Amino acid sequence: MGRDAKEKVVYASPNFVLVAHFRALLESEGIPCRLRNEFLAGAAGELPPTECWPEICVEPRWEAQALAVIDAARRGATDAPPWTCPGCGERLEGQFGACWQCGKERPGG
Ligand SMILES: [Zn+2]
């Protein structure tokens, strides 16, 4: 009950470099987020147990967009140019494989 249940974990990994990378990516997209367990993982000489992995947390209203950013980035599309959604006209960064607004896939991909 005393826990902050409002936050959603959108990414967790024993690789702190990756976690920091995705956090910076989210912030560059204007998505407020914070890290949990960063110090625990940094002190470990081996892979920490899952519950101690560094985690990226966001407020629930940012969850879908944050997951879309991370999912697109993990598919390695970060070099793609920005594009405009043909469905709703939303301007999207290159790492998005689909519009986070209306779900339409990037054309010509
Ligand atoms: Zn769209």
Boltz pocket constraint, residues with backbone or C-beta under 6 A from the ligand:
constraints:
  - pocket:
      binder: B
      contacts: [[A, 85], [A, 86], [A, 87], [A, 88], [A, 89], [A, 90], [A, 99], [A, 100], [A, 101], [A, 102], [A, 103], [A, 104]]
      max_distance: 6.0
